[in-house]
Amino acid sequence: MGHLSSVSRFLSRLTRGTVAVAVTTTVAAATLTATTGVASAEPAPPRDSFYDAPANFAAAAAGQVLKSRPVNVRALQLFPVHVQAWQLLYRTADQYGKPDVTVTTLMIPEGARYKRKLLSFQAATDSILRVCGPSYSLTHGLPIDLYSRTGPITLTNGGAETLLAAAGLTKGWAVAMPDHGGSRNSFLTPHQPGYAVLDGIRAVQNFMPSQLPKKTPTALWGYSGGAIASSWAVEEQPTYAPELNIKGAAFGAPERDLGASLKSVNFTPLAGLIPIALGAIGKDSPAFHARLNQFLTPRGRQIVAETRNHCVGQNVLSNLWFDYRNYLTRPVDVVLNDPIIKKAIAERGITGRAPTVPTYIYNGISEEVAPIAGTDRLVRSYCRGGAAVTFHREQLPPNPIPQISSTHGIVLMTGASAAFDWINTRLTPGAPTPSGCQITTLPSSLLTEQSLQGLGPIVAGSLSAMLGLPVGAR
């Protein structure tokens, strides 16, 4: 019980700190919005020839490394992480299966490299800008930059989630964080993030300095936007990359029912995800973009367009308590039933395909970003297809004022340690392979024995990363 009390105090302090940062930065965000007035054009990516595809890249095999470079990685875009790190530009595919390139950031603990495991950590990029992807934000910029065109809040989810990914480093594993948006920095695109993740695993194994052979035991992990990419990866893997030795995938709050998510998250602290999503789908589909604009007010079109200029933190803080009822000219159900809009959302929904690797899924029952009904449907679809699924439905206390607090953010923190312990078990030699579907409703996975076992590596990885200590050297 003392251990649980310490965890509770830690989470309480973390939550209070997050709220304080949000209040402070919201003032800056409001000031920026007031002074800019109108949406500006999407900023061009920073000039870096490393991201440029070689002339003959289309002839390369999927997952072939086209370029590589050593880099220094920083957690929270501030603290140097004491590991060996490289970035790999590799061949992958876009949503239509056509040749594309993207980048993964590979981190390896210093020391012996014998029989390492691999963790592919999918950050919740939730943006359509290169500067918001892991490869850029882990190596450039600051969490707050009053002079940046994309700021003032420039901290990315990738920069923050490096603290979770570092748990894998404490085990001596290699950790890769792919830019799963591809060369176009897409978000919510169907199929493509799965290809990017799987080809990123291939690229790491093809990269000689990693000393990770083919068939390296591998696990996937991601939350929210990272869960979307992870879920696409396990669905594509049986036909796209059946040779990969993926032992399991853990992901939380996978938003694979975007229509339900749009309704549920409206007028909440994270409602700024709505214009981000609408802008991202519009980037993929000119037809969607044109039809959506017919339903948006001028101010609504301006807000959606402005999301192209910022990463997720700034976009959310600039649009706290966004309410689509103020920006749609027709009721939301009419908009969602429009044939063009309905088709685009359905393409990003539940496919009916089941993974062949074991999966661990966690989701808050009072979740506002990934409503539990949508994740229930995803799990049922996987189970009907014969998948091995462990599903934790987190029954936290009801959210009495959803306009103030966020179940989505709480489960990100409380569900992480049990998810990591499940991953660790899957990567342990000789561990039994799960079978069947185990669906459990519990107060919180934070209170389970698995959570306590997984908490140590997360805390150790986070502290080592922020203090500049060697992480997982062995």
Residue pairs with C-beta under 8 A, 6 or more apart in sequence:
3 452
4 447
4 452
7 446
7 455
11 413
11 414
14 413
15 410
18 409
22 269
22 317
25 144
25 152
25 153
25 313
25 317
26 317
26 320
28 144
28 146
28 152
28 153
29 152
29 153
29 314
29 317
29 318
30 318
32 151
32 152
32 318
33 318
36 306
38 302
39 302
39 303
39 305
39 306
39 308
39 309
40 306
40 309
42 128
42 129
42 308
42 309
43 129
43 149
43 150
43 309
45 51
45 129
45 130
45 131
45 185
46 130
46 131
46 136
46 140
50 67
50 69
50 87
50 89
50 103
51 89
51 101
51 103
51 130
51 183
53 66
53 89
53 101
53 183
54 66
54 67
57 66
57 91
57 99
57 101
58 91
58 99
60 66
60 91
60 99
61 91
62 91
62 92
62 93
62 195
62 199
62 202
62 240
62 241
63 90
63 91
63 92
63 198
63 199
63 200
63 201
63 202
63 203
63 205
63 206
63 241
64 90
64 91
64 202
64 203
64 206
65 88
65 89
65 90
65 203
65 206
65 207
66 89
66 90
66 91
66 101
67 88
67 89
68 86
68 87
68 88
68 89
68 207
68 209
69 86
69 87
70 84
70 85
70 86
71 85
71 86
71 87
71 105
71 138
71 139
72 80
72 85
72 139
73 80
73 81
73 83
73 85
73 105
73 107
73 138
73 139
73 162
74 80
74 81
74 138
74 139
74 159
74 162
75 81
75 159
75 162
75 163
75 166
75 462
75 465
75 466
76 143
76 155
76 159
76 160
76 162
76 163
76 466
77 137
77 138
77 140
77 141
77 142
77 143
77 154
77 155
77 156
77 159
78 142
78 143
79 465
79 466
79 467
79 468
80 468
81 107
81 162
81 166
81 465
81 468
81 471
82 110
82 464
82 465
82 468
82 469
82 470
82 471
83 107
83 108
83 109
83 110
83 169
83 470
83 471
83 472
84 107
84 108
84 109
84 110
85 105
85 106
85 107
85 108
86 105
86 106
86 207
86 209
86 210
87 103
87 104
87 105
87 106
87 135
87 139
88 103
88 104
88 106
88 200
88 203
88 204
88 207
89 101
89 102
89 103
90 101
90 102
90 103
90 104
90 199
90 200
90 202
90 203
90 206
91 99
91 100
91 101
91 199
92 99
92 100
92 101
92 102
92 182
92 195
92 196
92 199
92 200
93 99
93 100
93 192
93 195
93 199
94 100
94 182
94 184
94 189
94 192
94 195
95 186
95 189
95 190
95 191
95 192
95 284
97 191
97 195
100 182
100 183
100 184
100 192
100 195
100 196
101 182
101 183
102 178
102 179
102 180
102 181
102 182
102 183
102 196
102 199
102 200
103 133
103 135
103 178
103 179
104 135
104 176
104 177
104 178
104 179
104 200
104 203
104 204
105 134
105 135
105 138
105 139
105 176
105 177
105 178
106 174
106 175
106 176
106 204
106 207
106 210
107 165
107 169
107 174
107 175
107 176
107 177
108 116
108 174
108 175
108 210
109 169
109 172
109 173
109 470
109 471
109 472
109 473
109 474
110 470
110 473
111 172
111 473
111 474
112 474
113 210
113 211
116 172
116 173
116 174
116 211
116 212
116 216
117 168
117 171
117 172
117 173
117 174
117 216
117 217
117 218
117 219
117 427
118 173
118 174
118 175
118 176
118 201
118 204
118 205
118 212
118 216
118 217
118 218
118 219
119 165
119 168
119 173
119 174
119 175
119 176
119 218
119 219
119 220
119 221
119 423
119 427
120 176
120 177
120 178
120 197
120 200
120 201
120 218
120 219
120 220
120 221
120 233
121 161
121 164
121 165
121 168
121 175
121 176
121 177
121 220
121 221
121 222
121 226
122 177
122 178
122 180
122 193
122 197
122 220
122 221
122 222
122 225
122 226
122 227
122 229
122 230
122 233
122 251
123 134
123 156
123 157
123 158
123 161
123 165
123 177
123 222
123 225
123 226
124 157
124 158
124 161
124 222
124 223
124 224
124 225
124 226
124 227
124 312
125 132
125 133
125 134
125 156
125 157
125 158
125 179
125 180
125 181
125 187
125 225
125 226
125 312
126 132
126 157
126 187
126 224
126 225
126 273
126 276
126 311
126 312
127 133
127 156
127 181
127 185
127 187
127 276
127 310
127 311
127 312
127 315
128 181
128 184
128 185
128 186
128 187
128 279
128 280
128 283
128 307
128 308
129 150
129 185
129 308
129 309
129 310
129 311
130 136
130 185
131 137
131 140
131 141
131 150
131 154
131 156
131 311
132 150
132 156
132 158
132 185
132 311
132 312
133 156
133 158
133 179
133 181
133 185
134 156
134 158
134 177
134 178
134 179
135 177
135 179
137 154
137 156
137 158
137 159
137 311
138 158
138 159
138 162
138 177
141 148
141 154
142 154
143 153
143 154
143 155
143 159
144 151
144 152
144 153
144 154
144 155
145 151
145 152
145 154
146 152
148 154
149 309
150 309
150 310
150 311
150 314
151 310
151 314
152 314
153 310
153 311
153 313
153 314
153 317
154 311
154 313
154 314
155 311
155 313
156 311
156 312
156 313
157 225
157 226
157 312
157 313
158 177
161 223
161 226
162 177
162 465
163 458
163 461
163 462
163 465
163 466
164 221
164 416
164 420
164 458
164 461
164 462
165 175
165 177
165 221
165 461
166 175
166 461
166 462
166 464
166 465
166 471
167 420
167 454
167 457
167 458
167 460
167 461
167 462
168 174
168 175
168 423
168 457
168 461
168 472
169 175
169 461
169 464
169 471
169 472
170 457
170 460
170 461
170 464
170 471
170 472
171 424
171 427
171 457
171 472
172 472
172 474
173 427
173 472
174 204
174 210
174 212
176 200
176 201
176 204
178 196
178 197
178 200
178 229
179 185
179 196
180 192
180 193
180 196
180 197
180 200
180 229
181 187
181 189
181 192
181 193
181 196
182 189
182 192
182 193
182 196
184 283
186 192
186 193
186 280
186 283
186 284
187 225
187 276
187 277
187 280
187 283
188 228
188 258
188 277
188 280
188 281
188 284
188 348
189 280
189 284
189 348
190 232
190 347
190 348
191 232
191 236
192 232
193 228
193 229
193 232
193 233
194 229
194 232
194 233
194 234
194 235
194 236
194 237
194 240
195 236
195 240
196 229
197 220
197 229
197 230
197 232
197 233
198 233
198 236
198 237
198 240
198 241
198 244
199 241
201 218
201 241
201 244
201 246
202 241
202 244
204 210
204 212
205 212
205 213
205 214
205 216
214 243
215 243
215 245
216 245
217 245
217 247
217 427
218 244
218 245
218 246
218 247
219 246
219 247
219 248
219 249
219 250
219 423
219 426
219 427
220 230
220 233
220 234
220 246
220 248
220 249
220 250
220 251
221 230
221 249
221 250
221 251
221 419
221 420
221 423
222 228
222 229
222 230
222 251
222 252
223 251
223 252
223 253
223 412
223 415
223 416
224 252
224 253
224 254
224 255
224 369
224 370
224 408
224 412
225 255
225 312
226 251
227 251
227 252
227 253
227 254
227 255
227 370
228 254
228 255
228 256
230 249
230 250
230 251
230 254
231 249
231 251
231 254
231 256
231 378
233 249
234 246
234 249
234 355
234 357
234 359
235 351
235 353
235 354
235 355
237 244
237 246
237 355
237 356
237 357
238 353
238 355
238 356
246 357
247 357
247 358
247 426
247 427
248 357
248 358
248 359
248 360
248 422
248 423
248 426
248 427
248 434
249 355
249 357
249 358
249 359
249 360
250 359
250 360
250 361
250 362
250 419
250 420
250 422
250 423
251 359
251 360
251 361
252 361
252 362
252 363
252 411
252 412
252 415
252 416
252 419
253 362
253 363
253 364
253 367
253 369
253 370
253 375
253 408
253 411
253 412
254 361
254 363
254 370
254 375
254 378
255 261
255 369
255 370
255 374
256 348
256 349
256 350
256 374
256 375
256 378
257 349
257 350
257 370
257 371
257 373
257 374
257 377
257 378
258 277
258 345
258 348
258 349
259 336
259 345
260 371
260 373
260 374
261 273
261 277
261 369
261 370
261 371
261 374
262 274
262 277
262 324
262 332
262 336
263 332
264 367
264 368
264 369
264 371
265 271
265 273
265 274
265 368
265 369
266 274
266 322
266 323
266 324
266 325
267 321
267 322
267 323
267 403
268 321
268 368
268 402
268 403
268 406
269 316
269 320
269 321
269 403
269 404
269 405
269 406
270 316
270 368
270 369
270 406
270 408
270 409
271 319
271 320
271 321
271 322
271 323
272 315
272 316
272 317
272 318
272 319
272 320
272 322
273 312
273 315
273 316
273 369
274 319
274 322
274 324
275 303
275 304
275 306
275 307
275 315
275 319
275 322
276 307
276 312
276 315
276 316
278 292
278 304
279 304
279 305
279 307
279 308
281 288
281 289
281 344
281 345
281 348
282 288
282 289
282 292
282 304
283 289
283 308
284 344
285 344
287 340
287 344
288 340
288 341
288 344
291 338
291 340
291 341
292 304
292 335
292 341
293 301
295 328
295 329
295 330
295 334
295 335
295 338
296 304
296 327
296 328
296 329
297 326
297 327
297 328
297 329
299 326
299 327
300 324
300 326
300 327
300 328
303 319
303 322
303 327
306 315
306 318
307 315
310 318
321 403
324 332
325 332
328 335
335 341
336 342
336 345
350 374
350 377
350 378
350 381
351 381
352 381
352 385
353 385
354 381
354 382
354 383
354 384
354 385
354 386
354 387
355 382
355 387
356 387
357 388
358 387
358 388
358 389
358 390
358 426
358 433
358 434
359 382
359 387
359 388
359 389
359 390
360 389
360 390
360 391
360 392
360 419
360 422
360 423
361 375
361 378
361 379
361 389
361 390
361 391
361 392
362 391
362 392
362 394
362 411
362 415
362 418
362 419
362 445
363 370
363 372
363 375
363 391
363 392
363 393
363 394
363 411
364 372
364 394
364 396
364 407
364 408
364 410
364 411
365 372
365 393
365 394
365 395
365 396
365 441
366 372
366 396
366 398
366 399
366 402
366 407
367 375
367 407
367 408
367 411
368 399
368 402
368 406
368 407
368 408
369 406
369 408
370 408
372 393
375 391
376 393
379 389
379 391
379 437
379 439
382 389
382 437
383 389
383 437
387 437
388 433
388 434
388 435
388 436
388 437
389 437
389 438
389 439
390 422
390 434
390 438
390 440
391 437
391 438
391 439
391 440
392 415
392 418
392 440
392 442
392 445
393 439
393 440
393 441
393 442
394 411
394 414
394 415
394 442
394 443
394 444
394 445
395 441
395 442
395 443
395 444
396 407
396 410
396 411
396 414
396 443
396 444
399 405
399 407
414 444
414 445
414 446
414 451
415 444
415 445
415 446
416 454
416 458
417 445
417 446
417 450
417 451
417 452
417 453
417 454
417 455
417 458
418 445
418 446
418 448
418 450
418 451
418 454
419 445
419 454
420 454
420 457
420 458
421 450
421 451
421 453
421 454
422 450
422 454
424 453
424 454
424 457
425 431
442 448
445 451
461 471
461 472
463 469
464 470
464 471
464 472
465 471
